[in-house]
Amino acid sequence: MRRIFRSALPILVALAVTVAIPLPSLAARGGPTGFADLAEKLLPSVVNISTTQTITMQGDIQEFPDLQLPPGSPFEDFFKEFMEKQGKNFNGGGKPRKHKTTSLGSGFIIDPAGYIVTNNHVIQDADEISVILQDDTNLPATVVGRDKKTDLALLKVESKKPLTAVTWGDSDKIRVGDWILAIGNPFGLGGTVTTGIISARARDINSGPYDDYLQTDAPINRGNSGGPMFNMDGEVIGVNTAIFSPTGGSIGIGFAIPSVMSKNVIEQLKTIGHTRRGWLGVRIQVVTPEIAESLGIGKPRGALVSSSTAEGPAAKAGVEAGDVVISFDGKEVTEMHRLPRIVAETEVGKTVPMVVLRKGKEVTLHVKVGELETHDEAEDIETEKEEKKPAISNAEKVDELGLSVAPLSEILRKRFDLDKDSNGVVVTNVSTEGLAADYGIQTGDVISEASQKEIKAPKDLIDIVKTAKKDGKPVLLLVDRKGDLRFVAVSFGKDKDKKKEKGKE
């Protein structure tokens, strides 16, 4: 699904607001009679952004892309001579050639001194950036700062006269169904105004760790990226960033970064040139209905802690695996994806209260928020051929789960490349027809807890699983996969459903 989110094909349009002239509020009306006055006020603050990038290409585009000739073949010299007579290279050889590519986007002025907001992907890897004002004035721009995680960037231009700037609004106050206005540079046409409503809030489109998009049906297309979303008071309540489109054109589903998040990021880029984000130091996962039932917390809510970083803020505050975070710094954590956003926006070094559910009871902890360090991590992916290994003699079957487990030993730690600190029982076999396979449990996983009770031997797991199935309750497993801890709630009702389905076949 991610492939059809065209973040490179931006969305909404930027609008300019004249701060000195108050705009009449239309928010309380049943619907505006027109947008002409509002658009006229905002247009001067919308800019078109043009970028140029130089790409080095080896040779010319192949005219025979499927032609494969063995080295030393007499035909190789023939085709090489043929291409050279036309002034082209054969098989990508010859001298490298430089080729310039251009792209277009949108932006909006937030300071008369020349500060302009846009998307990071609009100006990423650009050699030259130009900002074109409404009156066609073309100004070179420099990058003040950028933030890849939220796809925001701040530019600076020098102008002989003050520029018309817009003001930030409060995206938390916008409601589904409210009117919004968009102005931008679709397909390079410039100054295009579109309108629509807020279709949904808090959308997660899998574009990054802080997804919290506003969704709109306002028509936005290629070139609208980086433009603002306005409320009916002419305030920026979002930065348009992506569209959902199988074709690349508008189908009425666009997404904007809320102003509450954008304003904070842009202020940091303006003052220190980069972002500082709060850090908690935990691995979290979604609280599914099965996990909620096994923990006895009622309806699914909060963020389930599967592990915490040693010496991290959470560990120092006493956070434990199995805790469900339901509140952070006085803000409710309704679901997992909300916690990273709240923590990131919290002041680094601030000590805040955090409420967790621990074995059915609310526990208040106090956490000193750390600073998230950003760095690029290279991942080395190695594939190894499976070698035939001797069977594990002391493995025991857990028929209810469709797997076999064995006590941890030095031989098994070496075979499955397990950490020396791992505790529990190791999964030695998983039946493709069993429940464990349905829930993603794999050979080599270590089960250290079941129903929040420590597992030291296969019998511990077998007894707990049998009891849970007899009582008709899901069993909550704490699974360690090469140091990555996560909870898996296995519901035995799924086993019944599977048998029913098989009976129908």
C-alpha positions as CSV (number, residue, x, y, z in Angstrom):
1,M,0.0,0.0,0.0
2,R,2.9,2.3,0.7
3,R,3.9,2.2,-3.0
4,I,0.8,4.2,-4.0
5,F,1.5,7.1,-1.5
6,R,3.1,9.6,-3.9
7,S,5.2,11.7,-1.5
8,A,7.2,12.7,-4.5
9,L,4.0,13.9,-6.0
10,P,3.1,16.5,-3.4
11,I,-0.1,17.9,-2.5
12,L,-1.7,21.0,-1.0
13,V,-1.2,24.5,-2.0
14,A,0.4,27.3,0.0
15,L,-1.6,30.4,0.8
16,A,-0.4,33.8,2.0
17,V,-2.1,35.7,4.7
18,T,-1.7,39.4,5.4
19,V,-1.2,39.7,9.1
20,A,-2.1,43.4,9.3
21,I,-5.6,42.9,7.9
22,P,-7.9,40.6,10.0
23,L,-9.9,38.1,8.1
24,P,-13.6,37.4,8.9
25,S,-14.2,34.1,10.5
26,L,-16.2,31.6,8.4
27,A,-15.6,28.6,10.7
28,A,-19.0,29.0,12.4
29,R,-21.0,29.4,9.3
30,G,-22.9,26.5,7.6
31,G,-20.7,27.0,4.5
32,P,-18.9,29.9,2.9
33,T,-20.5,31.6,-0.1
34,G,-17.2,32.0,-1.8
35,F,-13.4,31.9,-1.3
36,A,-12.3,34.9,-3.4
37,D,-11.6,37.3,-0.6
38,L,-9.7,34.8,1.4
39,A,-7.7,33.6,-1.6
40,E,-6.8,37.1,-2.6
41,K,-5.4,37.8,0.8
42,L,-3.3,34.6,0.9
43,L,-1.9,34.3,-2.6
44,P,1.0,36.6,-2.1
45,S,2.5,34.3,0.5
46,V,2.4,31.2,-1.7
47,V,5.6,30.5,-3.6
48,N,6.6,28.1,-6.3
49,I,9.9,26.2,-5.7
50,S,12.1,25.0,-8.6
51,T,15.1,22.8,-8.0
52,T,17.9,21.7,-10.3
53,Q,20.1,18.6,-9.8
54,T,23.1,17.5,-11.9
55,I,23.3,13.8,-12.6
56,T,26.3,12.1,-14.0
57,M,25.4,9.5,-16.6
58,Q,27.8,6.8,-18.1
59,G,27.2,6.8,-21.8
60,D,24.0,7.3,-23.8
61,I,20.7,5.6,-23.4
62,Q,20.9,2.2,-24.9
63,E,19.2,1.7,-28.2
64,F,19.6,-2.1,-27.8
65,P,18.7,-2.7,-24.1
66,D,18.2,-6.4,-24.6
67,L,21.4,-7.0,-26.7
68,Q,23.9,-9.3,-24.9
69,L,27.2,-10.0,-26.6
70,P,30.0,-12.2,-25.3
71,P,33.4,-10.5,-24.7
72,G,35.6,-10.7,-27.7
73,S,32.7,-11.3,-30.1
74,P,33.2,-9.9,-33.6
75,F,29.8,-8.3,-33.4
76,E,30.9,-6.2,-30.4
77,D,33.3,-4.2,-32.5
78,F,30.7,-3.9,-35.2
79,F,28.0,-2.4,-32.9
80,K,30.6,-0.2,-31.1
81,E,31.7,1.3,-34.5
82,F,28.1,1.8,-35.5
83,M,27.2,3.7,-32.3
84,E,30.3,5.8,-32.4
85,K,29.5,7.0,-35.9
86,Q,26.3,8.4,-34.5
87,G,28.2,10.1,-31.7
88,K,26.9,7.7,-29.1
89,N,28.4,5.2,-26.7
90,F,27.9,1.5,-26.8
91,N,27.0,-0.5,-23.7
92,G,27.3,2.6,-21.5
93,G,31.0,3.0,-22.3
94,G,32.8,6.2,-23.1
95,K,33.2,9.4,-21.1
96,P,30.6,10.2,-18.4
97,R,28.1,12.9,-19.4
98,K,26.3,15.3,-17.0
99,H,22.6,15.7,-17.2
100,K,20.5,18.3,-15.4
101,T,17.1,17.5,-14.0
102,T,14.5,19.9,-12.6
103,S,11.5,19.4,-10.3
104,L,8.8,21.7,-9.0
105,G,7.1,22.1,-5.7
106,S,5.3,24.6,-3.4
107,G,6.1,26.5,-0.3
108,F,4.9,29.4,1.9
109,I,6.4,32.4,3.6
110,I,6.3,32.4,7.5
111,D,8.5,35.4,8.1
112,P,8.8,38.7,6.1
113,A,12.6,38.4,6.4
114,G,12.4,35.6,3.9
115,Y,11.9,32.3,5.7
116,I,10.0,29.7,3.6
117,V,8.5,26.3,4.6
118,T,8.4,23.4,2.2
119,N,8.8,19.6,2.2
120,N,12.2,18.0,2.5
121,H,11.5,15.8,-0.5
122,V,10.9,18.9,-2.6
123,I,14.5,20.2,-2.2
124,Q,16.3,16.9,-1.4
125,D,19.6,16.4,-3.3
126,A,19.1,19.7,-5.2
127,D,22.1,21.6,-6.4
128,E,20.2,24.8,-6.9
129,I,16.9,26.0,-5.4
130,S,14.9,28.9,-6.7
131,V,11.8,30.5,-5.2
132,I,9.3,32.2,-7.5
133,L,7.0,34.8,-5.8
134,Q,3.5,35.6,-7.0
135,D,4.8,38.5,-9.0
136,D,7.2,36.2,-10.8
137,T,10.2,37.5,-8.9
138,N,12.8,34.7,-8.9
139,L,15.1,34.5,-5.8
140,P,17.8,32.0,-5.1
141,A,17.3,30.1,-1.8
142,T,19.5,28.4,0.7
143,V,18.6,25.6,3.1
144,V,18.4,26.6,6.7
145,G,17.6,23.1,8.0
146,R,15.7,20.0,7.2
147,D,14.1,17.1,9.0
148,K,13.7,13.8,7.1
149,K,11.5,12.2,9.8
150,T,8.7,14.7,9.3
151,D,9.6,15.6,5.7
152,L,9.9,19.3,6.5
153,A,12.5,21.9,5.4
154,L,13.1,25.6,6.0
155,L,14.5,27.8,3.2
156,K,15.8,31.4,3.3
157,V,15.8,34.0,0.5
158,E,17.1,37.6,0.4
159,S,14.6,40.2,-0.7
160,K,14.9,43.9,-1.1
161,K,11.4,44.3,0.3
162,P,9.5,42.6,3.2
163,L,7.6,39.6,2.1
164,T,4.0,38.8,2.9
165,A,3.8,36.1,5.5
166,V,1.2,33.7,6.9
167,T,0.6,32.7,10.5
168,W,0.3,29.3,12.1
169,G,-3.1,28.0,13.3
170,D,-4.0,25.3,15.8
171,S,-4.5,22.0,14.0
172,D,-5.8,20.4,17.2
173,K,-8.9,22.6,16.9
174,I,-9.7,21.6,13.3
175,R,-12.6,19.0,13.1
176,V,-13.6,16.5,10.5
177,G,-15.9,18.2,8.1
178,D,-14.4,21.7,8.5
179,W,-13.7,23.7,5.3
180,I,-10.0,24.2,4.3
181,L,-8.3,26.0,1.4
182,A,-5.2,25.0,-0.6
183,I,-3.0,27.0,-2.9
184,G,0.0,25.6,-4.7
185,N,1.9,24.9,-7.9
186,P,0.4,21.7,-9.4
187,F,2.1,20.6,-12.6
188,G,4.1,23.8,-12.6
189,L,1.0,25.9,-13.3
190,G,1.5,28.2,-10.3
191,G,-1.0,30.0,-8.0
192,T,-3.8,27.4,-8.1
193,V,-6.5,27.5,-5.5
194,T,-8.5,24.4,-4.4
195,T,-10.8,23.8,-1.6
196,G,-12.4,20.9,0.3
197,I,-12.9,19.6,3.9
198,I,-11.0,17.8,6.5
199,S,-11.9,14.1,5.7
200,A,-10.1,12.5,8.7
201,R,-7.5,13.1,11.4
202,A,-4.5,11.2,12.8
203,R,-3.9,9.2,9.6
204,D,-0.9,6.8,9.6
205,I,0.4,6.2,6.1
206,N,3.6,4.4,7.0
207,S,5.8,7.2,5.9
208,G,7.7,7.7,9.1
209,P,7.7,7.2,12.9
210,Y,5.6,10.4,13.6
211,D,2.7,9.9,11.1
212,D,-0.3,11.9,12.3
213,Y,-1.6,13.3,9.0
214,L,-4.7,15.4,8.4
215,Q,-6.6,14.0,5.4
216,T,-8.5,16.2,2.9
217,D,-10.5,15.9,-0.3
218,A,-9.2,19.2,-1.6
219,P,-7.7,18.4,-5.1
220,I,-3.9,18.3,-4.9
221,N,-1.5,17.0,-7.6
222,R,2.1,16.9,-8.6
223,G,3.9,20.1,-7.6
224,N,1.6,20.9,-4.6
225,S,4.1,19.3,-2.1
226,G,5.2,21.7,0.6
227,G,2.2,24.0,0.2
228,P,0.0,24.9,3.2
229,M,-3.5,23.9,4.2
230,F,-5.5,26.8,5.5
231,N,-8.5,27.1,7.8
232,M,-11.2,29.7,7.0
233,D,-9.4,32.3,9.2
234,G,-6.5,32.1,6.8
235,E,-4.2,30.3,9.2
236,V,-1.9,27.4,8.3
237,I,-3.1,24.3,9.9
238,G,-1.1,21.8,7.8
239,V,1.7,21.3,5.3
240,N,0.6,19.2,2.4
241,T,3.0,16.3,1.9
242,A,1.5,13.2,0.2
243,I,-1.4,11.9,-1.8
244,F,-3.0,8.5,-2.1
245,S,-3.2,7.8,-5.8
246,P,-2.8,4.8,-8.1
247,T,-2.3,7.1,-11.1
248,G,-0.3,10.0,-9.7
249,G,-3.3,12.4,-10.0
250,S,-5.8,13.6,-7.4
251,I,-8.5,11.2,-6.4
252,G,-9.6,13.2,-3.4
253,I,-7.3,11.7,-0.8
254,G,-4.5,14.0,0.3
255,F,-2.5,14.3,3.5
256,A,-1.0,17.2,5.4
257,I,1.4,17.4,8.4
258,P,-0.5,19.1,11.2
259,S,0.6,22.6,12.2
260,V,1.1,21.6,15.8
261,M,3.9,19.3,14.7
262,S,5.1,21.5,11.8
263,K,5.4,24.7,13.8
264,N,7.6,23.0,16.5
265,V,10.0,21.4,13.9
266,I,10.3,24.6,11.9
267,E,11.0,26.7,15.0
268,Q,13.9,24.4,15.9
269,L,15.2,24.5,12.3
270,K,15.1,28.3,12.4
271,T,16.8,28.7,15.8
272,I,19.4,25.8,15.9
273,G,19.4,24.4,12.3
274,H,18.2,20.9,13.4
275,T,15.6,19.2,15.5
276,R,15.9,18.0,19.1
277,R,13.5,15.2,20.0
278,G,12.6,13.6,23.2
279,W,13.6,10.0,23.8
280,L,12.1,7.4,26.1
281,G,14.2,4.3,25.2
282,V,11.5,1.6,24.8
283,R,10.4,-0.9,22.2
284,I,6.6,-0.8,21.9
285,Q,3.9,-2.6,20.1
286,V,0.2,-2.4,19.4
287,V,-2.3,-3.6,22.1
288,T,-4.4,-6.0,20.1
289,P,-7.8,-7.2,21.4
290,E,-6.1,-10.6,22.3
291,I,-3.4,-8.8,24.2
292,A,-5.9,-6.5,26.0
293,E,-7.9,-9.6,27.1
294,S,-4.9,-11.5,28.3
295,L,-3.7,-8.5,30.3
296,G,-7.2,-7.9,31.7
297,I,-7.3,-4.2,30.6
298,G,-10.7,-4.2,28.8
299,K,-10.7,-2.5,25.4
300,P,-7.4,-2.1,23.5
301,R,-5.5,1.1,24.4
302,G,-2.1,2.5,25.1
303,A,1.3,1.2,24.0
304,L,2.7,-2.1,25.2
305,V,6.3,-2.1,26.3
306,S,8.1,-5.2,25.0
307,S,11.6,-4.1,26.2
308,S,13.6,-1.0,27.3
309,T,17.1,0.2,26.5
310,A,19.6,-0.4,29.3
311,E,20.4,2.8,31.2
312,G,17.8,4.6,29.1
313,P,15.2,7.1,30.5
314,A,12.5,4.4,30.7
315,A,14.7,1.8,32.4
316,K,15.9,4.3,35.0
317,A,12.3,5.3,35.7
318,G,11.4,1.6,36.5
319,V,9.5,0.7,33.3
320,E,9.1,-3.0,32.9
321,A,8.3,-5.3,29.9
322,G,4.6,-5.8,29.9
323,D,3.7,-2.3,31.0
324,V,1.1,-0.6,29.0
325,V,1.6,3.2,28.7
326,I,-1.7,4.9,28.9
327,S,-0.6,8.5,29.7
328,F,2.6,10.6,29.1
329,D,3.1,14.1,30.5
330,G,-0.7,14.4,31.1
331,K,-1.5,13.4,27.5
332,E,-3.6,10.3,26.9
333,V,-2.0,7.6,24.9
334,T,-5.1,6.2,23.0
335,E,-3.0,3.9,20.8
336,M,0.6,2.9,20.2
337,H,1.5,5.3,17.4
338,R,0.6,8.3,19.6
339,L,3.3,7.7,22.2
340,P,6.3,8.3,19.9
341,R,4.8,11.6,18.8
342,I,4.1,12.8,22.3
343,V,7.6,11.8,23.5
344,A,9.3,13.4,20.5
345,E,7.5,16.7,21.1
346,T,8.4,16.8,24.9
347,E,11.2,19.0,26.0
348,V,14.5,17.2,26.4
349,G,15.6,17.0,30.0
350,K,12.1,17.5,31.4
351,T,10.9,15.1,34.1
352,V,7.3,14.1,33.3
353,P,4.7,11.7,34.9
354,M,4.0,8.6,32.9
355,V,1.0,6.3,33.8
356,V,1.3,2.6,33.0
357,L,-1.0,-0.4,33.5
358,R,1.0,-3.1,35.3
359,K,-0.9,-6.4,36.1
360,G,-4.2,-4.6,36.0
361,K,-3.2,-1.7,38.2
362,E,-2.3,1.9,37.3
363,V,1.3,2.9,38.3
364,T,2.6,6.4,38.0
365,L,6.3,6.7,37.1
366,H,8.4,9.8,36.6
367,V,10.7,9.9,33.6
368,K,13.4,12.3,32.7
369,V,13.1,12.6,28.9
370,G,16.4,12.0,27.0
371,E,17.4,13.3,23.6
372,L,17.0,11.1,20.5
373,E,20.3,10.8,18.7
374,T,19.8,10.6,14.9
375,H,22.2,8.7,12.8
376,D,22.2,6.5,9.7
377,E,22.5,2.9,10.4
378,A,23.8,0.5,7.7
379,E,22.2,-2.9,7.7
380,D,24.2,-5.9,6.6
381,I,22.0,-8.6,5.4
382,E,23.6,-12.0,5.2
383,T,22.0,-15.1,3.8
384,E,23.3,-18.5,4.9
385,K,22.7,-21.9,3.5
386,E,20.8,-24.2,5.8
387,E,23.0,-27.0,6.9
388,K,21.7,-30.3,8.1
389,K,21.9,-30.4,11.8
390,P,21.2,-33.2,14.3
391,A,17.7,-33.4,15.9
392,I,17.3,-32.0,19.4
393,S,16.7,-34.9,21.7
394,N,15.3,-33.0,24.7
395,A,12.7,-31.0,22.8
396,E,9.1,-31.3,24.0
397,K,5.9,-30.7,22.0
398,V,3.3,-28.1,22.9
399,D,0.5,-29.5,20.9
400,E,-1.9,-26.7,21.7
401,L,0.5,-24.2,20.0
402,G,1.8,-26.5,17.3
403,L,5.5,-26.1,18.2
404,S,8.3,-27.8,20.1
405,V,10.6,-26.2,22.7
406,A,13.8,-27.2,24.5
407,P,15.7,-25.8,27.5
408,L,18.4,-23.4,26.6
409,S,21.9,-24.8,26.4
410,E,25.3,-23.7,25.0
411,I,24.8,-25.9,22.0
412,L,21.4,-24.4,21.2
413,R,22.6,-20.8,21.9
414,K,25.3,-21.4,19.3
415,R,23.0,-23.1,16.8
416,F,20.4,-20.4,16.9
417,D,22.9,-17.5,17.5
418,L,21.2,-16.6,20.8
419,D,22.5,-14.1,23.3
420,K,24.1,-15.4,26.4
421,D,21.7,-13.4,28.5
422,S,18.6,-15.0,26.9
423,N,16.3,-16.8,29.3
424,G,13.4,-19.2,28.8
425,V,12.9,-22.1,26.3
426,V,13.9,-22.0,22.6
427,V,11.5,-22.9,19.8
428,T,13.0,-25.8,17.9
429,N,10.2,-26.6,15.5
430,V,7.0,-24.9,14.3
431,S,4.2,-26.8,12.6
432,T,2.9,-25.0,9.5
433,E,-0.6,-26.2,10.6
434,G,-0.3,-24.9,14.2
435,L,-1.4,-21.7,16.0
436,A,2.2,-20.6,16.5
437,A,2.8,-20.3,12.8
438,D,-0.4,-18.3,12.4
439,Y,1.0,-15.8,15.0
440,G,4.4,-15.5,13.4
441,I,6.4,-17.5,15.9
442,Q,9.6,-18.9,14.3
443,T,12.2,-21.5,15.0
444,G,15.0,-20.0,17.1
445,D,12.6,-17.7,19.0
446,V,13.0,-17.8,22.8
447,I,9.8,-17.8,24.9
448,S,10.7,-16.3,28.3
449,E,7.2,-15.6,29.7
450,A,3.7,-17.0,29.4
451,S,0.7,-15.2,30.9
452,Q,3.3,-13.0,32.7
453,K,4.9,-15.9,34.4
454,E,8.6,-16.8,34.0
455,I,9.3,-19.8,31.8
456,K,12.4,-21.9,32.9
457,A,11.6,-25.3,31.4
458,P,9.3,-26.7,28.6
459,K,6.9,-28.1,31.3
460,D,6.3,-24.5,32.6
461,L,5.1,-23.5,29.2
462,I,3.0,-26.7,28.6
463,D,1.2,-26.3,31.9
464,I,0.4,-22.6,31.4
465,V,-0.8,-23.2,27.8
466,K,-3.1,-26.1,28.8
467,T,-4.6,-24.1,31.6
468,A,-5.3,-21.1,29.4
469,K,-6.9,-23.2,26.7
470,K,-9.1,-25.0,29.3
471,D,-10.2,-21.7,30.7
472,G,-10.9,-20.3,27.2
473,K,-8.4,-17.5,27.7
474,P,-5.6,-16.3,25.3
475,V,-2.1,-16.9,26.5
476,L,0.3,-14.0,26.4
477,L,3.8,-15.0,25.3
478,L,6.9,-12.8,25.6
479,V,9.0,-13.8,22.6
480,D,12.7,-12.9,22.2
481,R,13.9,-12.9,18.6
482,K,17.7,-12.2,18.7
483,G,17.3,-9.5,21.3
484,D,14.0,-8.0,19.9
485,L,11.4,-8.6,22.5
486,R,7.7,-8.6,21.6
487,F,4.4,-9.9,23.1
488,V,2.3,-12.3,21.2
489,A,-1.2,-13.1,22.5
490,V,-2.4,-16.4,21.1
491,S,-6.1,-16.9,21.1
492,F,-7.3,-20.5,21.1
493,G,-10.6,-19.4,19.6
494,K,-8.6,-19.1,16.3
495,D,-7.8,-22.8,16.5
496,K,-11.5,-23.6,16.7
497,D,-12.3,-21.4,13.8
498,K,-9.6,-23.0,11.7
499,K,-11.0,-26.5,12.4
500,K,-14.5,-25.3,11.4
501,E,-13.1,-24.0,8.1
502,K,-11.3,-27.2,7.5
503,G,-14.5,-29.1,8.1
504,K,-16.2,-27.1,5.3
505,E,-13.7,-28.0,2.7
